Amino acid sequence: MIGIVLATVLGTMIGIARLSANWMLSRLAAVYVEVLRDIPLLLQLLFWYVLMQGLPAARGAWNPVRGIYLSNRGLVLPSIPVGSGQLVVLATAVIGLVVFHLLRRRLIARQMLDGRPRRAWLWAVLLIVALPGVLSWALGVSWTITLPELRGFNFVGGLTLSPEYFALLIALVTYTSAFIAEIVRSGIQAVPRGQWDAAVALGLRRSFVLRQIVLPQALRLIVPPLTSQYLNLTKNSSLAVAIGYQDIVSIANTTLNLTGQAIEAIALIMLVFLTISLSISLFMNWYNARIALSER
Amino acid sequence: MISAADTPRSPRSFSDLQSGSSVAGRALRWLRANLFSSISSSLVTLVLLVLLVEALLSFVRWGILDAVWTVPGSDSSACRAARGLGACWAVIGEKFRFILFGTYPFDQQWRPALAILVFIALFYLSTRRSLWRRELIYVWAAALVAIGVLMWGGVLGLPFVSQERWGGLPVTLILATFGLAFGFPLGILVALGRRSKLPAIRSLCVLYVELIRGVPLISLLFMASVMFPLFMPDGFNIDKLLRAQIAIVLFAGAYLAEVVRGGLQAVPRGQHEAAEALGLSYWQKNALIVLPQAIRHVIPPLVNTFIAFFKDTSLVLIIGIFDLLTTAKTAVIDPAWQQFSVEVYIFVAIIYFAFCFAMSRYSRHLEAQSGPAK
């Protein structure tokens, strides 16, 4: 789900913004959270959808950056056509990332033994950028970006997000991010002040303290409620039916109307959601157990 | 709970700073501490200020200066002329009776209005800590009966109004409040059942909670509106509103059960043992000793569940029940006003916001009261 990733990133940023020393930033973040939390998601969804429909037609599309168009046909983005060659290269990069991660842990473990810092970034460049790059050159894979063009009444080329999908994405991401912001904020606030003071006394930079000392401790408190937010997000995606986006509920509903097989259709919806919910909660439980405090 | 003042990066308050000679001096110091403490901070402040002023200006221009507030008759041409420039608040004046009360008979609309007031009074009474006594249950029962009489009528000289004609805010409040009033006892029973020693009862309760929490409310509502009639004998048809209400009660029960279970786990074992040593039965033990302590522990999460739940009642739109959101959506189907749904949605959003914001303030207030002062 793109929604989970976007909502987590936005929510974390807003949660940290709420704790900022800058009064204006923290107030604005607080207003954002309060407003979005207290209005039903369905209402927000309808609101965004109506706004999408109110956008100009494709000819007068709003065009902030070259190649990106926003109109009542949805959001059109430049895209890179992905074939089997590109997939191989991307897979190499992902494998490189995993290998690098394992390697870094080995290097840190050795640094712990003799205290000499080791350079990890060279390996990172080699594994994540250079190797896939060489492979791409050897295979002759092209990475041309196709820009959408206006032809007649619609766009040709590029990646199109339909207005329904775009409205759903905005509504879900902003709504969930408000909840995640509150979770992140309370998690960070629960880390004792002494941890901040001790880290600052060691002469560490603020961003380093936040990333390496405070966030890992806060994560232990953040992850369990975050799990339930992810589950909520998954379940809330079924609201797409209200604005006519063809998600599973809407398709099953159509099937139901056509065939009258109510029990089968609804059992199917429930089965799909139960499977997704259970797999998310299994994964998050595993992650939670990994980052939990390991006491001697 | 750690208050905001304890965090290392929270804004400093006015009084924390050394008292200055003049108000202007103090204000200047406050500005420097909270808005311009470093170069990056000043930059953020300035960028935000520019964006904020720009957004506010365009909103004021759209929402107030160029807006159309009233129209003569029911003619929307003035609004259409201002389209794209300003808001059309006239649509609210034109449609608010329909949005609030749905298709309820026009001359009888004081009854749902009164019902809304009864609801608000009921909520207000329930928030007073000094009134948390046994009598409150009777007050709730009496208020719910009064609302039923007001909405249905048929007695005391009030003409009967069938459920199909109810709509708007009263329906939202009924779904939420009745869902709560019945879901809460159900939740308590299920929470007790999950801790039962009898494996059959325990696994039944676990199955119920996990099943309901694993699926979206929409699919439950679909089930209530489509599947439920299939299992009923012929000729036996329950009203659509009641079916949705049952689905909401079941849904609320599962979520509230988990919250109550958290509270039950926080009650020390010694309390159970002491109660048993006094010779109290299972029900006496739970009703008199364990539950009062358990529920006190979980009041803030309970209020949060209520908020979530109040918002979730808007989902009945999908099965076509006329709650507040559905009436708002229906109001702008009228061709004359079709283009002004944004204004209507803003109006409805303000109503929802008022209710939820009041509840969330109250929850914050409770937390501040019950938490140890730090």
Boltz contact constraints between the chains, C-beta under 6 A:
constraints:
  - contact:
      token1: [A, 19]
      token2: [B, 9]
      max_distance: 6.0
  - contact:
      token1: [A, 21]
      token2: [B, 9]
      max_distance: 6.0
  - contact:
      token1: [A, 22]
      token2: [B, 41]
      max_distance: 6.0
  - contact:
      token1: [A, 22]
      token2: [B, 44]
      max_distance: 6.0
  - contact:
      token1: [A, 23]
      token2: [B, 11]
      max_distance: 6.0
  - contact:
      token1: [A, 23]
      token2: [B, 34]
      max_distance: 6.0
  - contact:
      token1: [A, 23]
      token2: [B, 35]
      max_distance: 6.0
  - contact:
      token1: [A, 24]
      token2: [B, 45]
      max_distance: 6.0
  - contact:
      token1: [A, 24]
      token2: [B, 48]
      max_distance: 6.0
  - contact:
      token1: [A, 25]
      token2: [B, 44]
      max_distance: 6.0
  - contact:
      token1: [A, 26]
      token2: [B, 11]
      max_distance: 6.0
  - contact:
      token1: [A, 38]
      token2: [B, 353]
      max_distance: 6.0
  - contact:
      token1: [A, 38]
      token2: [B, 356]
      max_distance: 6.0
  - contact:
      token1: [A, 38]
      token2: [B, 357]
      max_distance: 6.0
  - contact:
      token1: [A, 39]
      token2: [B, 349]
      max_distance: 6.0
  - contact:
      token1: [A, 39]
      token2: [B, 352]
      max_distance: 6.0
  - contact:
      token1: [A, 39]
      token2: [B, 353]
      max_distance: 6.0
  - contact:
      token1: [A, 40]
      token2: [B, 311]
      max_distance: 6.0
  - contact:
      token1: [A, 40]
      token2: [B, 314]
      max_distance: 6.0
  - contact:
      token1: [A, 40]
      token2: [B, 352]
      max_distance: 6.0
  - contact:
      token1: [A, 42]
      token2: [B, 314]
      max_distance: 6.0
  - contact:
      token1: [A, 43]
      token2: [B, 325]
      max_distance: 6.0
  - contact:
      token1: [A, 43]
      token2: [B, 349]
      max_distance: 6.0
  - contact:
      token1: [A, 47]
      token2: [B, 345]
      max_distance: 6.0
  - contact:
      token1: [A, 50]
      token2: [B, 341]
      max_distance: 6.0
  - contact:
      token1: [A, 50]
      token2: [B, 342]
      max_distance: 6.0
  - contact:
      token1: [A, 189]
      token2: [B, 2]
      max_distance: 6.0
  - contact:
      token1: [A, 189]
      token2: [B, 7]
      max_distance: 6.0
  - contact:
      token1: [A, 193]
      token2: [B, 8]
      max_distance: 6.0
  - contact:
      token1: [A, 196]
      token2: [B, 8]
      max_distance: 6.0
  - contact:
      token1: [A, 235]
      token2: [B, 216]
      max_distance: 6.0
  - contact:
      token1: [A, 238]
      token2: [B, 216]
      max_distance: 6.0
  - contact:
      token1: [A, 238]
      token2: [B, 218]
      max_distance: 6.0
  - contact:
      token1: [A, 242]
      token2: [B, 318]
      max_distance: 6.0
  - contact:
      token1: [A, 262]
      token2: [B, 226]
      max_distance: 6.0
  - contact:
      token1: [A, 262]
      token2: [B, 227]
      max_distance: 6.0
  - contact:
      token1: [A, 266]
      token2: [B, 222]
      max_distance: 6.0
  - contact:
      token1: [A, 266]
      token2: [B, 223]
      max_distance: 6.0
  - contact:
      token1: [A, 266]
      token2: [B, 227]
      max_distance: 6.0
  - contact:
      token1: [A, 269]
      token2: [B, 219]
      max_distance: 6.0
  - contact:
      token1: [A, 270]
      token2: [B, 215]
      max_distance: 6.0
  - contact:
      token1: [A, 270]
      token2: [B, 219]
      max_distance: 6.0
  - contact:
      token1: [A, 273]
      token2: [B, 215]
      max_distance: 6.0
  - contact:
      token1: [A, 274]
      token2: [B, 214]
      max_distance: 6.0
  - contact:
      token1: [A, 277]
      token2: [B, 214]
      max_distance: 6.0
